[in-house]
C-alpha cells in the first residue's frame, strides 16, 4: 500500500539562551517551513535536517500544523 504525502506547516522556535562557547546570548528566533512528508514524524525529521537557525545548546520547540511536537525517541 502506498503512503499518502501531505503538506505540513512546521514552525521551529529557538528559545533565548547563552552560547556555551562565547557566552553571548542568542535571542528568540523562529523559522517557518513547509514540508511534504508521509507523516508528522517524517515532517519533524525532515525539518530537523533542513532548518537554518543557529543553535548552540538553546532549546528548540517544534510546532507542526499548529500543535507542539515532542520527539518521543529522545
Backbone torsions as a table, in degrees:
resi	resn	phi	psi	omega
1	UNK	NA	136.9	-177.9
2	UNK	-86.2	136.8	177.1
3	UNK	-81.0	141.8	178.1
4	UNK	-82.2	140.4	176.2
5	UNK	-94.8	131.3	180.0
6	UNK	-120.5	159.4	175.2
7	UNK	-97.4	128.8	-179.8
8	UNK	-118.3	136.4	174.4
9	UNK	-94.7	116.7	-176.3
10	UNK	-115.1	126.7	173.8
11	UNK	-117.0	128.2	-179.4
12	UNK	-112.9	126.6	-179.4
13	UNK	-113.5	129.0	172.8
14	UNK	-101.2	117.8	176.7
15	UNK	-71.0	146.6	178.7
16	UNK	-64.3	147.2	178.3
17	UNK	178.9	168.4	-176.1
18	UNK	-77.6	147.4	169.9
19	UNK	-83.6	117.2	-176.0
20	UNK	-65.7	-17.9	-179.7
21	UNK	-83.6	-35.5	-173.8
22	UNK	-116.2	-17.8	-175.6
23	UNK	83.5	-10.7	178.2
24	UNK	-64.8	139.1	177.6
25	UNK	-88.9	124.0	175.4
26	UNK	-88.8	131.5	-176.4
27	UNK	-78.8	171.7	172.1
28	UNK	-55.3	139.1	175.7
29	UNK	-153.1	154.5	176.5
30	UNK	-142.1	161.7	179.0
31	UNK	-140.2	140.9	177.3
32	UNK	-113.7	134.4	179.2
33	UNK	-129.8	150.7	168.5
34	UNK	-113.3	121.2	-173.8
35	UNK	-119.2	134.8	171.7
36	UNK	-100.6	122.6	-175.6
37	UNK	-155.0	170.5	-179.1
38	UNK	-91.2	-11.1	-179.7
39	UNK	-158.5	166.2	176.1
40	UNK	-60.7	-43.2	179.2
41	UNK	-60.2	-43.7	178.0
42	UNK	-63.6	-39.5	177.6
43	UNK	-61.8	-40.8	177.8
44	UNK	-61.9	-47.5	-178.5
45	UNK	-62.0	-43.3	178.8
46	UNK	-64.7	-42.7	178.9
47	UNK	-60.8	-41.3	178.6
48	UNK	-61.4	-31.9	-178.0
49	UNK	-85.4	-15.1	-172.6
50	UNK	-120.8	-9.3	-177.0
51	UNK	-68.0	157.7	-172.8
52	UNK	-111.9	-1.7	-179.2
53	UNK	-60.6	145.7	172.4
54	UNK	-84.1	126.5	-179.0
55	UNK	-130.9	125.7	177.8
56	UNK	-132.1	62.0	178.7
57	UNK	93.4	-1.6	178.7
58	UNK	-77.7	156.7	178.6
59	UNK	-75.9	134.5	173.6
60	UNK	-108.5	140.3	174.5
61	UNK	-122.9	136.4	-178.2
62	UNK	-113.7	132.0	174.4
63	UNK	-121.3	125.1	-179.7
64	UNK	-118.0	119.8	-175.6
65	UNK	52.2	39.8	174.6
66	UNK	86.2	-4.5	179.6
67	UNK	-113.5	135.3	-179.9
68	UNK	-65.4	135.3	-178.9
69	UNK	-108.5	132.1	178.0
70	UNK	-116.3	124.5	178.1
71	UNK	-78.5	109.8	-177.2
72	UNK	-72.9	-13.4	-177.9
73	UNK	-82.4	-6.7	-180.0
74	UNK	-108.2	NA	NA
